[in-house]
Amino acid sequence: MKKNFNIYLKYYLTTLLLFGIFYLYQKHDNGNDSTISEWFINYAGGFTKRGLIGQLSIYLANYFSLGLRDSILILQVFILIVYFISLYYFLCNIKINKIILLAIFTPIFILYPIAEIEVLARKETIIFCIYLFYLFLNKNTHRFYYRLFFLPLAVLIWEPVLFFFTFFLAVDIIEEKLKKININFIKLISSYIPATILVFFILLNPLSINGHKIMTSNLLINFNEICYMSCQLLQSKSTIYDQFNGNFNRYSFVVFFRYFLIILIGFGPLFLLTFNSSFKNNQLIFFKRFKNLLSPILFCLSPVLLLFAMGFDWGRWVNISYVFSILFYLYLYKNNKVVLGKNFLDNKYLKFVKYKNIFIIFFIVYCFGWNPKTALTGDVGSKPGYQIPRKAIKIIYYKYLKN
């Protein structure tokens, strides 16, 4: 089963990667795409949040005499390739059961940005790569210096990564076998201070109106590009209050109920796995009182509630939260840090997984039959397993073959 999983995983990731590259190419010239507008943010008007990658894009465009959108496309494709290759090496050779299959192929994980191309290759993809590389490290000393350098870098790319530092910290506590608050724990915490200070510096020093005008003028004069959408939000949502206030008029019972179901169903297999998993060493600081892994996962996710309150893209927040959660769990599972109950599949509510044909039908419907939309007001998308290739075929036919 492990050998077959590796083969199917390779086909799955390769197929999604090819669709991802195709869609990135098709939409990189669109004038109303958030994926591109977010990458326009740069330091021409002064230091600002999320400007590092935009500045790099401008540098590459100038150095190689490229259009800014072409430079952004090259970087996005490169990052997407790195992410998918890293995912393959992280997920391959894992000991598989049917619930783990559902947890990996859930539509709120790898499939999501391909189904919702509005979020394809957004800056959180770089953050995923940074976390994956962190999980590949096998020495505490390497992790310490990695945190000192790459966490501030991650903040400069996408400052909401602060809400996910708990997943880095949880790995550190487990790997360093911390059983009490001591000098090693203080040293560990100190490595997060530079990145944390940088986050608050960014929040308390938004780009000025004049600085935004300079950045806008620089884009227009040098690249004939307009600062729109994500780039423009640097002004309309420049303060912490603006971040929260922008969501108030969009809340409703329907929105909360819809996302309750999306989270419950999308996270369902992972919740089952974590509820039936326990730490091998249950004396670790912060973890010793937990009987299973579900509570620590929920604890690590608790800061993300602020992100939901501040941001409009709830579909993205679900995806990002799930990526960190599943990578954290599978890291522990792969490295024998947790024990998965041997008989949990015997639960009467999970008996359907024992019947091959029923499971196959459930797998197809669950994994390829739905996906959350990007915005909190958006309804649930349907049939991404069908819509992704259908959309690509339509583009190829009408844009390249019909004429």
Summary of the structure (lengths in Angstrom):
residues: 403
radius of gyration: 21.7
end to end distance: 46.6
largest distance: 70.4
contacts: 1256
relative contact order: 0.13
helix: 69%
strand: 2%
